[in-house]
Amino acid sequence: MAWRGVIIKPLFALLLVAIGLGLSGRPALAEARTIVALGDSLTAGFGLPEESAFPAQLEAYLRARGHEWRVINAGVSGDTSAGGLARLDWALADKPDFVIVELGANDGLRGLPVEAMEANLDQILTRLRAAGIAALLCGMRVPPNLGADYASAFEAVFVRLAAKHGVPLYPFFLDGVAAMPSLNQPDGIHPTAEGVAEIVRRIGPVVEKAMKAGS
């Protein structure tokens, strides 16, 4: 029966390798973790099927890179920074490991005071830090018709808060997509599925790096 040992051992070793590669040639997925995407319609996926929204596409991007990270859609269309703050406890009910904060676009579109937006986002980041949850802050820009002074003050909020709380900043959530007709729906504001894919392509590596740094 000695011949069995000669054959079985190599086969057993190959089986272990196959399991480690997930039988697909890719590394086995890492430990499952949870990301909450807290935002407005840009996160929620306004005008898109669920599988094309930002959270779903980001999750697919991360899993394709070997990360078994679940991304929860906590986006609400029309939400301002105040709305995001008001439902923060609900958003954290799943006890996430990481939160992507994408809020402020509606504050800007409505011309709300930047001081109020800063106070709301400040509270969100303060509570995340107190809970030991790492975060990524996504910046936003406003249309030029609101004036240069307002636009400058608006953008400065995100830079200031990222520095204050020591969190990474993705300067402009719609980078590469804003003002691109082919990547936006007819309203010129909300990305198409292809537009979301471009957002994910750009922000995905930032999320991945921030997640690893916060682990």
C-alpha positions in Angstrom: 0.0 0.0 0.0 3.1 2.3 0.0 2.2 3.5 -3.5 -0.9 5.2 -2.1 1.3 7.6 0.0 3.3 8.5 -3.1 0.1 9.5 -5.0 -2.1 10.8 -2.3 0.4 13.3 -0.8 1.0 15.2 -4.0 -2.8 15.2 -4.8 -3.5 16.5 -1.3 -1.0 19.3 -1.7 -2.5 20.2 -5.1 -6.0 20.2 -3.5 -4.7 22.7 -0.8 -3.3 24.9 -3.5 -6.6 24.8 -5.5 -8.6 25.8 -2.4 -6.2 28.6 -1.7 -6.7 29.9 -5.2 -10.4 29.6 -5.0 -10.2 27.2 -8.0 -10.1 30.2 -10.2 -6.4 31.2 -10.4 -7.1 34.1 -8.1 -6.0 34.5 -4.4 -8.6 33.4 -1.8 -10.8 36.2 -0.6 -9.7 38.0 2.5 -11.8 38.2 5.7 -15.2 39.7 5.2 -15.6 43.3 6.2 -18.4 45.9 5.8 -18.4 49.3 4.2 -21.3 51.7 4.5 -21.7 54.3 1.7 -23.4 57.2 3.4 -24.6 59.7 0.8 -27.2 61.3 -1.4 -28.6 60.4 -4.8 -25.1 60.0 -6.2 -24.6 57.1 -3.8 -28.2 55.8 -3.9 -28.1 55.3 -7.7 -30.8 57.7 -8.8 -32.3 56.6 -12.1 -30.3 53.3 -12.1 -31.1 49.7 -11.3 -29.6 48.6 -8.0 -26.8 46.6 -9.5 -25.6 49.7 -11.4 -25.5 52.0 -8.3 -22.2 53.1 -6.8 -22.3 50.7 -3.8 -22.9 47.6 -6.0 -20.3 48.5 -8.6 -17.7 49.3 -5.9 -18.4 46.0 -4.2 -17.9 44.2 -7.5 -14.6 46.1 -8.0 -13.3 45.2 -4.6 -14.3 41.6 -4.8 -12.6 41.2 -8.2 -9.4 42.2 -6.4 -9.8 39.5 -3.7 -11.5 41.5 -1.0 -14.7 40.0 0.5 -15.9 43.4 1.4 -19.7 44.1 1.5 -20.8 47.6 0.5 -24.1 48.7 2.0 -26.1 51.4 0.1 -26.9 54.1 2.7 -27.7 56.7 0.1 -30.9 58.7 0.1 -31.8 60.9 -2.9 -32.2 64.5 -2.0 -30.3 64.2 1.3 -28.3 67.1 2.6 -25.5 66.9 5.1 -28.1 67.5 7.8 -30.1 64.5 6.6 -27.1 62.3 6.6 -26.3 63.3 10.2 -29.9 62.6 11.3 -29.8 59.0 10.0 -26.3 58.2 11.0 -27.3 55.8 13.8 -29.5 53.9 11.3 -26.6 53.8 8.8 -24.3 52.3 11.5 -26.7 49.6 12.6 -24.8 47.1 10.6 -21.6 47.9 12.6 -19.5 48.7 9.6 -15.7 48.6 9.5 -15.5 51.6 7.2 -17.7 54.5 6.0 -17.6 56.5 2.8 -19.1 59.9 3.4 -20.5 61.4 0.2 -22.7 64.3 1.3 -22.9 68.0 0.5 -24.0 68.1 -3.1 -27.5 69.1 -2.2 -26.3 71.6 0.3 -24.5 73.3 -2.5 -27.3 73.0 -5.1 -29.6 74.7 -2.6 -27.1 77.3 -1.7 -27.2 76.4 2.0 -24.7 78.0 4.4 -21.3 76.3 4.2 -20.9 76.8 7.9 -24.0 74.5 8.5 -22.7 71.9 6.1 -19.3 71.9 7.8 -20.9 71.5 11.3 -22.9 68.5 10.1 -20.0 66.8 8.4 -17.9 67.5 11.4 -20.4 65.8 13.7 -20.5 62.8 11.4 -16.8 62.4 11.4 -16.5 63.0 15.1 -19.0 60.2 15.8 -17.3 57.8 13.4 -14.0 58.4 15.1 -15.6 57.9 18.6 -17.0 54.6 17.4 -13.6 53.5 16.1 -14.8 53.4 12.5 -12.4 54.5 9.7 -13.8 56.8 7.0 -13.1 58.3 3.6 -14.5 61.8 3.0 -15.6 62.6 -0.5 -15.4 66.2 -1.6 -17.9 68.0 -3.9 -18.0 71.1 -6.1 -20.8 73.5 -6.9 -22.0 75.0 -10.1 -20.3 78.3 -11.1 -23.6 80.2 -11.0 -23.4 80.2 -7.2 -20.4 82.5 -7.3 -16.6 82.1 -6.9 -16.6 83.0 -3.2 -19.3 80.4 -2.3 -17.6 77.7 -4.5 -14.2 78.4 -2.8 -15.6 78.3 0.7 -17.6 75.2 -0.1 -14.7 73.2 -1.4 -12.5 74.3 1.5 -14.8 72.6 4.0 -13.8 69.2 2.9 -10.1 69.9 2.9 -10.4 71.4 6.4 -12.4 68.5 7.9 -10.2 65.8 6.4 -7.2 67.5 8.0 -9.0 68.0 11.3 -10.1 64.4 11.6 -7.1 62.8 10.0 -9.2 61.0 7.3 -8.3 60.5 3.6 -10.0 62.9 1.2 -11.2 62.1 -2.3 -11.3 65.7 -3.6 -14.2 65.4 -6.0 -16.6 62.5 -6.1 -17.6 63.2 -9.7 -14.1 63.5 -11.0 -13.9 62.5 -14.6 -17.7 62.4 -14.9 -19.1 65.8 -14.2 -20.0 67.8 -17.3 -19.5 64.7 -19.5 -22.8 64.2 -21.4 -21.9 60.7 -22.4 -21.5 59.7 -18.7 -24.5 61.4 -17.3 -28.3 61.0 -17.5 -30.4 63.6 -19.3 -30.6 65.8 -16.2 -26.8 66.4 -16.5 -26.4 65.7 -12.8 -26.7 62.0 -12.1 -24.2 59.6 -13.7 -25.3 56.7 -16.0 -24.2 53.2 -15.2 -21.1 53.9 -17.3 -20.5 57.1 -15.4 -20.7 55.2 -12.1 -18.2 52.7 -13.4 -15.8 55.6 -14.2 -16.3 56.9 -10.6 -15.5 53.4 -9.2 -12.5 53.0 -11.5 -11.0 56.2 -10.0 -12.1 56.0 -6.4 -11.7 52.2 -6.0 -7.9 52.2 -5.4 -8.4 55.0 -2.9 -11.0 53.0 -1.0 -8.8 49.9 -1.1 -5.8 51.8 0.3 -7.9 53.5 3.0 -9.5 50.2 4.1 -6.1 48.5 4.4 -4.7 51.5 6.3 -7.7 51.4 8.7 -7.5 47.7 9.4 
